[in-house]
Amino acid sequence: MFQDMGYVPMELFDYFRAKSEVRLGEALASGEYVGWLASERNSPDTIIGGAGIQLRRVLPHPIREAGGEIMICDSRQGVILNVFTEPEWRRRGIAALLMKTIIEWSREQCLEELVLHASDDGRALYEQLGFVSTNEMRFIGNLGADSEQD
């Protein structure tokens, strides 16, 4: 998915894949990550899409519900990631089906909040499903031990 979006240069792909395989294996084993795969109806071994959710416990913070009410979230949050559909299967409802499955599962699990980072291609779908843009920002400076101190 990240390579398809142009985020991982070819020279880093093998390293990225190896690191991801280890970390994803750990997260699946611990229950921190749950994933779903979509396959062709008559060919269950042919994966045409997938998506996952990483569960994390969060500190209490206010969130605005759909009706505008403020509530305090103080338990489990789901970070939706790895939403991907193979190019030849796009625009056929695969990602929508995966997302609806994740939302329903999250309700059953009593998660208090779902968040995701939308690609330009996925933004319209997420908005249709009830996701809204937030005020999140990302630090892109150096966090390494050798970075300058202020």
C-alpha positions as CSV (number, residue, x, y, z in Angstrom):
1,M,0.0,0.0,0.0
2,F,2.7,2.5,1.0
3,Q,4.8,1.6,-2.0
4,D,1.7,2.0,-4.3
5,M,1.1,5.5,-2.9
6,G,4.8,6.4,-3.5
7,Y,5.7,6.6,0.2
8,V,8.4,3.9,0.2
9,P,11.3,4.1,-2.3
10,M,12.4,0.9,-3.9
11,E,15.7,0.9,-2.1
12,L,13.9,0.8,1.3
13,F,11.1,-1.6,0.4
14,D,12.8,-4.8,1.6
15,Y,13.8,-3.3,4.9
16,F,10.3,-1.8,5.4
17,R,8.7,-5.2,4.5
18,A,10.9,-7.1,6.9
19,K,10.3,-4.6,9.8
20,S,6.6,-4.6,9.1
21,E,6.4,-8.4,9.1
22,V,8.0,-8.7,12.5
23,R,6.0,-5.9,14.1
24,L,2.7,-7.0,12.6
25,G,3.3,-10.6,13.7
26,E,3.8,-9.3,17.3
27,A,0.7,-7.1,17.2
28,L,-1.5,-9.9,15.8
29,A,-0.2,-12.4,18.4
30,S,-0.9,-9.9,21.2
31,G,-4.3,-8.9,19.9
32,E,-3.1,-5.3,19.4
33,Y,-3.9,-5.5,15.7
34,V,-6.9,-7.1,14.0
35,G,-7.0,-7.4,10.2
36,W,-9.5,-8.3,7.5
37,L,-8.9,-9.6,4.0
38,A,-11.2,-9.5,1.0
39,S,-11.0,-12.2,-1.6
40,E,-12.7,-13.1,-4.9
41,R,-15.9,-15.0,-4.3
42,N,-14.8,-18.1,-6.2
43,S,-11.1,-17.8,-5.4
44,P,-10.6,-17.4,-1.7
45,D,-6.8,-17.6,-2.0
46,T,-6.8,-14.5,-4.2
47,I,-6.6,-11.5,-1.9
48,I,-8.1,-8.3,-3.5
49,G,-8.1,-6.0,-0.5
50,G,-7.4,-5.7,3.2
51,A,-7.6,-3.4,6.2
52,G,-6.8,-3.4,9.8
53,I,-7.2,-1.7,13.2
54,Q,-4.5,-1.2,15.8
55,L,-6.0,-1.0,19.3
56,R,-4.5,1.4,21.9
57,R,-5.5,2.6,25.3
58,V,-5.6,6.4,25.5
59,L,-5.6,9.0,28.3
60,P,-8.9,10.7,29.0
61,H,-9.7,13.4,26.4
62,P,-12.8,15.2,25.1
63,I,-14.3,14.1,21.8
64,R,-17.4,15.5,19.9
65,E,-20.0,12.9,19.0
66,A,-22.0,13.0,15.8
67,G,-24.8,15.0,17.4
68,G,-22.4,17.6,18.6
69,E,-22.3,16.5,22.3
70,I,-19.0,16.4,24.1
71,M,-18.0,13.2,25.9
72,I,-14.9,12.1,27.6
73,C,-13.0,9.3,25.9
74,D,-10.9,7.4,28.4
75,S,-10.5,3.9,27.2
76,R,-9.8,2.2,23.9
77,Q,-9.2,3.8,20.6
78,G,-8.8,2.1,17.2
79,V,-6.4,3.4,14.6
80,I,-7.5,2.1,11.2
81,L,-4.6,1.4,8.9
82,N,-3.5,-0.6,5.9
83,V,-6.7,0.0,3.9
84,F,-5.9,-1.2,0.5
85,T,-7.6,-2.6,-2.6
86,E,-5.7,-4.1,-5.5
87,P,-5.8,-1.6,-8.5
88,E,-7.9,-3.8,-10.8
89,W,-10.6,-4.1,-8.0
90,R,-10.9,-0.4,-7.1
91,R,-14.1,1.5,-7.2
92,R,-16.2,-1.7,-6.7
93,G,-17.0,-1.2,-3.0
94,I,-14.3,-3.4,-1.6
95,A,-12.8,-0.7,0.7
96,A,-16.3,0.4,1.7
97,L,-17.1,-3.2,2.7
98,L,-13.9,-3.5,4.7
99,M,-14.5,-0.2,6.4
100,K,-18.1,-1.0,7.3
101,T,-16.9,-4.3,8.7
102,I,-14.3,-2.5,10.9
103,I,-16.9,0.1,12.1
104,E,-19.3,-2.7,13.1
105,W,-16.6,-4.7,14.8
106,S,-15.5,-1.6,16.7
107,R,-19.1,-1.0,17.9
108,E,-19.2,-4.7,19.1
109,Q,-15.9,-4.2,20.9
110,C,-17.2,-0.9,22.5
111,L,-14.3,1.2,21.2
112,E,-14.8,4.8,22.0
113,E,-13.0,6.4,19.1
114,L,-11.8,5.5,15.6
115,V,-9.1,7.5,13.8
116,L,-7.3,7.1,10.5
117,H,-5.0,9.0,8.2
118,A,-6.7,9.4,4.8
119,S,-5.0,9.3,1.5
120,D,-6.4,11.7,-1.1
121,D,-8.0,8.7,-2.9
122,G,-9.7,7.4,0.3
123,R,-10.9,10.7,1.8
124,A,-14.3,10.8,0.0
125,L,-15.1,7.2,1.2
126,Y,-14.2,8.0,4.8
127,E,-16.2,11.2,4.8
128,Q,-19.2,9.2,3.4
129,L,-18.8,6.8,6.3
130,G,-18.8,9.6,8.9
131,F,-15.2,10.5,9.4
132,V,-14.3,14.2,9.7
133,S,-11.0,16.1,9.4
134,T,-9.4,17.0,12.7
135,N,-6.7,19.3,14.0
136,E,-3.9,16.7,14.1
137,M,-0.4,17.8,13.1
138,R,2.8,15.8,12.6
139,F,6.3,16.7,13.8
140,I,8.8,16.0,11.0
141,G,12.0,17.1,12.8
142,N,14.7,14.8,14.1
143,L,13.8,12.9,17.3
144,G,17.1,10.9,17.4
145,A,19.6,11.0,20.3
146,D,22.0,13.2,18.2
147,S,19.4,15.9,17.5
148,E,20.2,19.4,18.7
149,Q,18.8,20.5,22.1
150,D,17.1,23.9,22.5
